[in-house]
Amino acid sequence: MIRVLKEKESKHVLSNNYIGYLGYVYKDEPFIAPITYYYNPEKNIIIGYSDEGHKMIAMRKHNKVCLEVAEIDSINHWESALVHGTFRQVFGSASKAFLHEFSLGIKHLITRKEKKNLSFISEFSSKISKSETPMVFIIDVLDVTGRMRRH
């Protein structure tokens, strides 16, 4: 049976994962890219980061984005959440503060879900080098919906 998740259930899926698929528009074409993210339920924001490139250029030009997150055990046992929101890039000390929050949040999730103890952000992200800070962005969550299937 497939059913619609309540908002609280959809946010639970979002809160308990850190890999999602970011949807954005570039030159009037839709794109999807996997990202590592952290959802802050108190602020109702998603924190992400990236190097300069296609998706950052695209999101600066068209800030309406979506993020799909799924927990799939089998074809008959899954949950997914879809977020619609707006992109904004953060800079300077705010960027470093959000990246720190991101790092702590992801480490907590991995420790709890995967029973791994991580010391550094580089242990779960190959994009962050020690010499430069990546570009940090926020997705202000406007709407969260979800579905699940149990058979």
N, C-alpha and C positions, 0 to 999 in steps of 0.2 A: 504494500500500500504506500502510495506517495501522498505526503501531506505538506501543507504550508506550515513553516515554522512561525511561531510568535516572534515578535521583535527581540524579546529577551533571549530566546533560544538561538536566534540568528547571531546575536551579539556574543553568545557563549561560544559558538563555532569560531567566530572572528577572534575572540580573546584567547582561545586555546590552540591557536596555530600561529605560524610565523612565515609561511610560504604561501604566496597567492599569485594570481594572474592579473596584472594591471592592464586595463583596457584604456586606450587613448586614441586620438585622431591625429593623423599627420597627412597634410596635403589632401584632405577630404577622403582619406582611406582609414579604416579601422585597423588597429594593431593591438596585439596582446603580447606581454612580456612577463616572464616569471620574475618575482621580486621577493626579497626577504623584507618583512615589515614587522612593526610592533603596533598593536592597538592599545591606546590608552582609553579605557572606558570612562574615566572621570571627566576627561576633556573631550571625549567623543572624537578623537583624531587618530589617524594612522600616520606613523612616522616611517619614512623610507629614506633611502640615499641612492646616489648614482654618480657615475662619472659623467662628464659632459658628453653628450651624444644625442642620438636620435630621439629617445623618449623625453629627455629634458628639454630639448628644443621644441618638440611637439607640445608638451604640457604647458610651456610658457606661452605658446601661441593660442592654445585652446585648453583652458583650465578645467573643463568638465571631464571627469575621469570615472572609472569604475574599477572595483577590485573584486575578484571572485576567489573564494576560499572553499576548499572541499576536504572532507574526511571520508575516504572511500575504503571500505573493508572488502566489499565485493559488489557485484552488480545489483544485489538485493539488499545491501546494507551500506547506506551512505547518508551524509548530510552536506549541504552546501549553503553558503551565505554569499549574497551579492550586495556590495556597497556602491552607492552613487555618491559622489562628492566633488569637491573642488580642490585643485592643486594650488599650493603656494610654496615657493622656495624660501628658506630661511637662511640668514647670513650671520657672520661674526660670532659673537658669544652665544647668541640664541641657537645657532647651528651646532656649536659644540655641546651645549646643554641638551638639546634634543638627541644628538648622537649618543651622549652618555645615557640618557633615559632609554633609548633604543637598545643599547648594549646590555644594560642591566635587565631590561624586560625580556630580551631574547635569552640571555643566560638563565634567568629564572625559569622560563618555559622549557628550555632544553633540559635543565637539571630535573625539573618535575616530571616531564613526559618521557624523556629518554634515559633518565638516570645517568647522565654524563655531567661531569663537573668541569666547566670551562673557565679558564683564567683570563683569556684575552679575546677580543672581538675577532681577531684574525683567525681564531680557531673555527669560526663558523662563517667567515666571509673572506673570500679571496680578493675582493675588490678594494679592500682598505689596506693601503700600504702604510708603513710607519712614517713616511716622509710627508704625506699630504693628507689633508682632511677632505673627504668626499663632499659632494653637494648634497645637502640635506633638504628634504621636502616634507611637507605636511599635506595630508588629505583631510580636509574638514568634512566629516561624515554628514551627509544630508538625509540619507535613507538607507536602511538595511532590511533586506528581505532574505528569505531562505526556504529551502525545501529539504525533505528527507524521505528516504525509502527504507522500509523494514518489511521483509517478507519471510 
